[in-house]
Structures are given as structure tokens and as C-alpha cells.
Amino acid sequence: MLRPVPETHVQPTAPPAGVLTPGPDDPPPPAAGAAAAVEPAGPLGHIPIFSRLDAAEQAALLGCMRRERAEAQQTIFWVGDRGDALYLIDRGSVAVTVPNDAGEHVSIAHLGPGGFFGEISLLDGGRRTATVRANEPTELLVLHRRDFHDFLSAQPGAALDILRFMGERLRESTEARRHLPNANVVFERSRVTPWQFVSDLIARVAASQWFTLFHIAWFGSWLALNLLGSLVLFGSPRAPDGQGPWWLFDPFPFGLLTMVVSLEAIFLSIFVMVSQNRQTEKDRLRTDLDYQVNVKAHAEIMEMTKRLEHIESSLAKIAENRVG
């Protein structure tokens, strides 16, 4: 249990220069190549979800925060706990850890003065995705959901700013997914062997129209040369054994052609089957990725819709109270 600090004027330590390390519940950073962030305005301007609030609204929200203290190695919250507050570090530092498959806690971030974590829980009250523990005696500014909702009731314009922020983050996430590398291209480049490369190349060539036209011309020339030559020289499609010029190399019944075509069919079927096995593996990968993306997108859309509906209902209640 965090120990409250006697009420004083809340004034957080200024965030350090450079980019702050976000906490476990923070939204993803903007996509690479985005414009550099401007200097945050207001005492809470470095917290993304509050960055669109003006300085007066940020100051009012800062006044809703309560100062609490965590001793060294004290756990602020555990993974899986119900989230109901945002934490802003005033003094000290914390470690953010997540459990791995073996049940061991793996450190993923260290946050110092000006760092923050847990702001998304103000909107959905979802469960924590990481454990946060104080590295040293740490003073925190804590904003609880109840106080945040009271602030929105008093400042309905701030709710629209936060709603706009959520919409921008949803658009950024969608845009970032469009530039993800094609998994099949990565798969083909990283796992193909020379044998598989040759098999794919031969399979592609065998499926082309030029391959068919080449064989039509080849077989037609072969048959015409040997068949017509036998008819002209011997008056019969079957030439006597050991007789005839050198260019009459495969008279009827075309035994050499039959052997060549049989060998070609055997090797071509091997190459095609190898290529089909690789294509089946790529199709399975594509199906798995499509399923995972669809499930993730559905979950995120439902979560975002729930948050937007909550903000919309809060605004409607505020409007009704004002009219009443």
C-alpha cells in the first residue's frame, strides 16, 4: 500500500531532456519518419494523452493529483491488477517488469523523474500489463479515475481533446500496420535454399505460356523432320534400321522422343512438387498471420469503441446536467 504524503502544492519535477521512456500501459510511439515532437506546453504536456490540453486545463488536472510515497523495493502494482490510476514520478525511480514463460520477472524499462505510467487505465480501467516496483524511495503524483472523471465533468472541452488524441493514435496505428513488411517476402528471402530457388524458378517457367509454345514447336519440328523424311526417302513412315541420312535420327515410332519426354516429365514433376510444398507452407503462414491480425484488430477496435462510447456517454451526461 502506498503511503500518502501530507497535502502540499503539487508541482512535479520537470521531465528530463530527451525522449521519456513510456510506461507499461502507454500507447505505441509514432511511426518512424513522423515530424519531431514540439516542446510540450504545460506541466503535463509530456504525457501523450494530456498533450492536447491547454496549460490551464493541465494545471487544473495536476491539482487533482495526490502525492504518494513508495519505499525502496515496494511494489506499486502487480501485473493483472485492476488499473484505476495514472502515476507521475516526481522524485526517485521505478522498474517496469513483466513475467516470462518461466515465471521470472524481466525488466523492460526504468523510469525516473518526469516518467509516467498507467494513463490508459484512466479510460478503460483494464488490468495492468506489467509490474512496477520502486528502485529507491520514490514520490509519485497519482491521478485516480474518479478524480479524472470529476475533472472531465468540470472541463468537458478536455474530453473532446482526449477523444481527438485517441482518434489520432488509432489512425497512426492503422498507418503503421500498412508499412509492415510482407511476411511471405521475408519468409522467402530468409528460408529459401538453392534447391528450392531452382525448383521455384523451374515451376514458374513450366507454368508459362512460352514453355507450352516452345514444346509445341519442338515436338512439331521433331515429328515433322523424322516422319516426312522417312516418307520422302523410303515411302513409308518407318525407315529401315541403320539406313537413312544423319538427320533422320528418330524415325517412327520415335523412341528417342518418348525417352526424352519421359525423363523431362519425371524431373519436372519433382521440381513442381518441391515448389508446391513451399507454396503450401507460405499459404499456411499467410493464413495464420491473417487470423492473428484479424483477432488483434477486432480486439483493438472493440476496445477503442468501448472507450469512445464511454467518453460519449460522459459528455451526454454533462450536457444533460447543464441543461437541467
C-alpha positions as CSV (number, residue, x, y, z in Angstrom):
1,M,0.0,0.0,0.0
2,L,1.5,3.4,-1.0
3,R,1.8,5.9,1.8
4,P,0.1,9.2,1.2
5,V,2.2,12.3,1.7
6,P,0.7,15.3,3.5
7,E,-1.1,17.7,1.2
8,T,1.2,20.2,-0.5
9,H,1.0,22.2,-3.6
10,V,1.6,19.7,-6.4
11,Q,4.5,20.7,-8.6
12,P,6.2,17.8,-10.4
13,T,9.8,17.8,-11.3
14,A,10.4,18.8,-14.9
15,P,10.9,15.9,-17.2
16,P,14.4,15.2,-18.3
17,A,15.7,16.3,-21.6
18,G,15.2,13.9,-24.5
19,V,12.6,11.3,-25.0
20,L,10.9,9.8,-22.0
21,T,10.6,6.1,-21.6
22,P,6.9,5.3,-21.6
23,G,5.3,3.0,-19.1
24,P,3.6,-0.4,-19.5
25,D,0.2,0.9,-20.4
26,D,1.4,3.6,-22.8
27,P,0.3,3.6,-26.4
28,P,2.9,2.9,-29.1
29,P,5.2,5.7,-30.2
30,P,4.5,7.5,-33.5
31,A,5.7,5.8,-36.7
32,A,9.3,6.3,-37.9
33,G,9.6,9.4,-40.0
34,A,7.0,11.4,-38.2
35,A,7.7,15.0,-37.5
36,A,9.7,15.7,-34.4
37,A,7.6,16.5,-31.4
38,V,7.4,20.1,-30.3
39,E,8.3,21.1,-26.8
40,P,5.4,20.1,-24.5
41,A,3.3,23.0,-23.2
42,G,2.0,22.9,-19.6
43,P,3.0,20.8,-16.6
44,L,1.6,17.6,-18.1
45,G,2.4,18.2,-21.8
46,H,4.9,15.4,-21.9
47,I,2.2,12.8,-21.2
48,P,0.7,11.9,-24.6
49,I,-2.9,11.6,-23.6
50,F,-2.8,15.1,-22.0
51,S,-0.7,16.7,-24.6
52,R,-3.7,18.4,-26.4
53,L,-5.0,20.0,-23.2
54,D,-4.1,23.7,-22.8
55,A,-1.9,24.9,-20.0
56,A,-4.8,25.9,-17.8
57,E,-6.5,22.5,-18.2
58,Q,-3.3,20.7,-17.4
59,A,-2.7,22.8,-14.3
60,A,-6.3,22.0,-13.2
61,L,-5.7,18.3,-13.8
62,L,-2.4,18.5,-11.9
63,G,-4.3,19.9,-9.0
64,C,-6.5,16.8,-8.9
65,M,-3.4,14.6,-8.3
66,R,-2.5,13.2,-4.9
67,R,1.1,12.8,-3.7
68,E,2.0,9.4,-2.5
69,R,5.3,7.8,-1.5
70,A,6.7,4.3,-2.2
71,E,9.6,2.9,-0.3
72,A,12.6,1.2,-1.9
73,Q,11.7,-2.2,-3.5
74,Q,8.0,-1.6,-2.7
75,T,5.6,-2.8,-5.4
76,I,3.4,-0.1,-6.8
77,F,1.1,-2.5,-8.6
78,W,1.3,-6.1,-9.9
79,V,0.7,-7.4,-13.4
80,G,-3.0,-8.3,-13.6
81,D,-4.1,-5.8,-11.0
82,R,-7.2,-3.7,-11.9
83,G,-5.9,-0.3,-13.3
84,D,-7.5,2.8,-11.8
85,A,-4.8,5.4,-11.7
86,L,-2.1,7.2,-13.6
87,Y,1.3,7.7,-11.9
88,L,3.7,10.6,-12.5
89,I,7.2,10.3,-10.9
90,D,8.2,13.4,-9.0
91,R,11.3,12.0,-7.3
92,G,13.0,8.6,-7.4
93,S,12.8,5.9,-10.0
94,V,10.9,2.7,-10.7
95,A,11.5,-0.5,-12.7
96,V,8.9,-2.0,-15.0
97,T,8.9,-5.8,-15.3
98,V,6.9,-8.5,-17.0
99,P,6.9,-12.2,-16.3
100,N,8.3,-14.6,-18.8
101,D,7.2,-18.2,-19.6
102,A,9.3,-19.4,-16.7
103,G,7.6,-17.1,-14.2
104,E,10.7,-14.8,-13.9
105,H,10.3,-11.0,-13.9
106,V,12.1,-9.5,-16.8
107,S,12.9,-5.8,-16.7
108,I,11.7,-3.9,-19.7
109,A,12.1,-0.2,-18.6
110,H,13.4,2.1,-15.9
111,L,11.6,5.4,-15.3
112,G,13.0,8.4,-13.5
113,P,11.7,11.9,-12.6
114,G,9.1,13.0,-15.1
115,G,8.4,9.5,-16.2
116,F,4.8,8.3,-16.2
117,F,2.9,5.0,-16.5
118,G,-0.7,3.8,-16.4
119,E,-2.5,6.6,-18.2
120,I,-4.6,4.3,-20.4
121,S,-6.2,2.8,-17.3
122,L,-7.9,6.2,-16.7
123,L,-10.1,5.4,-19.7
124,D,-10.8,1.7,-19.6
125,G,-9.9,0.6,-16.1
126,G,-8.3,-2.5,-17.6
127,R,-5.9,-4.8,-15.9
128,R,-2.2,-3.9,-15.6
129,T,0.1,-5.5,-18.2
130,A,3.3,-5.2,-16.1
131,T,4.6,-5.0,-12.6
132,V,6.1,-1.7,-11.4
133,R,8.4,-1.5,-8.4
134,A,10.2,1.4,-6.8
135,N,14.0,1.2,-7.1
136,E,14.5,3.7,-4.2
137,P,12.3,5.9,-2.1
138,T,10.0,7.5,-4.7
139,E,7.4,10.2,-4.6
140,L,4.6,9.9,-7.0
141,L,1.7,12.1,-8.2
142,V,-1.3,9.8,-8.6
143,L,-4.4,10.6,-10.6
144,H,-7.3,8.2,-9.9
145,R,-10.1,7.5,-12.3
146,R,-12.7,9.0,-10.0
147,D,-10.8,12.3,-9.8
148,F,-10.2,12.2,-13.6
149,H,-13.9,11.8,-14.3
150,D,-14.7,14.7,-11.9
151,F,-12.2,16.7,-13.9
152,L,-13.9,15.9,-17.2
153,S,-17.3,16.8,-15.7
154,A,-15.9,20.2,-14.8
155,Q,-13.9,20.5,-18.1
156,P,-16.0,19.0,-20.9
157,G,-13.8,20.5,-23.5
158,A,-10.9,18.4,-22.3
159,A,-12.8,15.3,-23.1
160,L,-13.0,16.3,-26.7
161,D,-9.2,16.9,-26.8
162,I,-8.6,13.4,-25.3
163,L,-11.1,11.9,-27.8
164,R,-9.2,13.6,-30.6
165,F,-6.0,12.2,-29.3
166,M,-7.4,8.6,-29.2
167,G,-8.6,9.0,-32.8
168,E,-5.2,10.2,-33.9
169,R,-3.5,7.3,-32.2
170,L,-5.9,4.8,-33.9
171,R,-5.1,6.4,-37.3
172,E,-1.3,6.2,-36.6
173,S,-1.6,2.6,-35.6
174,T,-3.5,1.8,-38.8
175,E,-1.0,3.6,-40.9
176,A,1.9,1.9,-39.2
177,R,0.4,-1.5,-40.0
178,R,0.2,-0.7,-43.7
179,H,4.0,-0.4,-43.8
180,L,4.8,-3.7,-42.1
181,P,6.9,-5.9,-44.4
182,N,5.2,-8.7,-46.2
183,A,5.7,-11.9,-44.2
184,N,5.8,-14.0,-47.3
185,V,8.6,-11.9,-48.8
186,V,10.6,-12.2,-45.5
187,F,9.9,-15.9,-45.4
188,E,11.0,-16.4,-48.9
189,R,14.2,-14.4,-48.5
190,S,15.2,-15.9,-45.2
191,R,14.5,-19.6,-45.6
192,V,15.0,-20.4,-49.3
193,T,17.8,-22.8,-50.3
194,P,19.4,-23.1,-53.7
195,W,17.5,-26.3,-54.4
196,Q,14.2,-24.6,-53.5
197,F,15.1,-21.5,-55.5
198,V,15.8,-23.6,-58.6
199,S,12.6,-25.6,-58.1
200,D,10.5,-22.4,-57.8
201,L,12.2,-21.0,-60.9
202,I,11.5,-24.2,-63.0
203,A,7.9,-24.4,-61.7
204,R,7.3,-20.8,-62.8
205,V,8.8,-21.4,-66.2
206,A,6.9,-24.6,-66.7
207,A,3.6,-22.8,-65.9
208,S,4.2,-20.0,-68.5
209,Q,2.7,-20.0,-72.0
210,W,6.2,-19.7,-73.6
211,F,7.1,-23.1,-72.1
212,T,4.0,-24.6,-73.9
213,L,4.7,-22.8,-77.1
214,F,8.3,-24.0,-77.1
215,H,7.3,-27.6,-76.6
216,I,4.7,-27.4,-79.4
217,A,7.3,-26.1,-81.8
218,W,9.9,-28.6,-80.6
219,F,7.7,-31.7,-80.8
220,G,6.2,-30.5,-84.1
221,S,9.7,-30.0,-85.7
222,W,10.9,-33.3,-84.3
223,L,7.9,-35.3,-85.7
224,A,7.8,-33.4,-89.0
225,L,11.5,-33.9,-89.7
226,N,11.6,-37.6,-88.9
227,L,8.2,-38.5,-90.3
228,L,8.3,-36.5,-93.5
229,G,11.9,-37.6,-94.1
230,S,11.0,-41.2,-93.9
231,L,8.1,-40.7,-96.2
232,V,10.2,-38.9,-98.8
233,L,13.2,-41.2,-98.8
234,F,11.5,-44.6,-98.2
235,G,7.9,-44.0,-99.0
236,S,6.9,-45.2,-95.5
237,P,6.8,-43.6,-92.1
238,R,9.0,-46.4,-90.7
239,A,12.6,-46.2,-92.0
240,P,14.8,-49.4,-92.3
241,D,17.1,-49.9,-89.4
242,G,20.6,-48.4,-90.0
243,Q,19.6,-46.7,-93.2
244,G,19.0,-43.0,-94.0
245,P,20.9,-39.8,-93.5
246,W,22.2,-38.5,-90.2
247,W,19.3,-36.0,-89.8
248,L,16.9,-38.9,-89.8
249,F,17.8,-39.7,-86.2
250,D,14.5,-40.8,-84.7
251,P,12.1,-42.4,-87.2
252,F,8.7,-43.8,-86.3
253,P,7.8,-44.9,-83.5
254,F,10.0,-42.1,-82.2
255,G,11.7,-44.0,-79.3
256,L,14.2,-41.3,-78.6
257,L,11.5,-38.6,-78.3
258,T,9.5,-40.9,-75.9
259,M,12.5,-41.3,-73.7
260,V,13.3,-37.6,-73.6
261,V,9.7,-36.7,-72.8
262,S,9.5,-39.3,-70.0
263,L,12.7,-38.0,-68.4
264,E,11.5,-34.4,-68.7
265,A,8.2,-35.3,-67.1
266,I,9.9,-37.1,-64.1
267,F,12.3,-34.3,-63.3
268,L,9.6,-31.6,-63.9
269,S,7.2,-33.3,-61.5
270,I,9.9,-33.4,-58.8
271,F,10.6,-29.6,-59.2
272,V,6.8,-28.9,-59.2
273,M,6.2,-30.9,-56.0
274,V,9.0,-29.2,-54.2
275,S,7.7,-25.8,-55.2
276,Q,4.1,-26.8,-54.2
277,N,5.3,-27.8,-50.8
278,R,6.9,-24.4,-50.3
279,Q,3.8,-22.7,-51.5
280,T,1.7,-24.7,-49.1
281,E,3.9,-23.6,-46.3
282,K,3.7,-20.0,-47.3
283,D,-0.1,-20.3,-47.6
284,R,-0.3,-21.7,-44.1
285,L,1.9,-18.8,-42.8
286,R,-0.4,-16.3,-44.6
287,T,-3.5,-17.9,-43.1
288,D,-2.0,-17.8,-39.6
289,L,-1.0,-14.2,-39.9
290,D,-4.4,-13.2,-41.3
291,Y,-6.1,-14.9,-38.3
292,Q,-3.8,-13.2,-35.8
293,V,-4.2,-9.8,-37.4
294,N,-7.9,-10.1,-37.6
295,V,-8.2,-11.2,-33.9
296,K,-5.9,-8.3,-32.8
297,A,-7.7,-5.8,-35.0
298,H,-11.1,-6.9,-33.7
299,A,-9.9,-6.7,-30.1
300,E,-8.4,-3.2,-30.6
301,I,-11.4,-1.9,-32.4
302,M,-13.8,-3.2,-29.8
303,E,-11.6,-1.7,-27.0
304,M,-11.4,1.7,-28.8
305,T,-15.1,1.6,-29.5
306,K,-15.8,1.0,-25.8
307,R,-13.6,3.9,-24.8
308,L,-15.2,6.2,-27.3
309,E,-18.7,5.2,-26.2
310,H,-17.7,5.8,-22.6
311,I,-16.4,9.3,-23.4
312,E,-19.6,10.0,-25.5
313,S,-21.9,8.9,-22.7
314,S,-19.9,11.1,-20.2
315,L,-20.3,14.1,-22.5
316,A,-24.0,13.4,-22.9
317,K,-24.5,13.3,-19.1
318,I,-22.6,16.5,-18.7
319,A,-24.8,18.1,-21.4
320,E,-27.9,16.9,-19.6
321,N,-26.8,18.2,-16.3
322,R,-26.1,21.6,-17.8
323,V,-29.5,21.7,-19.5
324,G,-31.2,20.6,-16.3
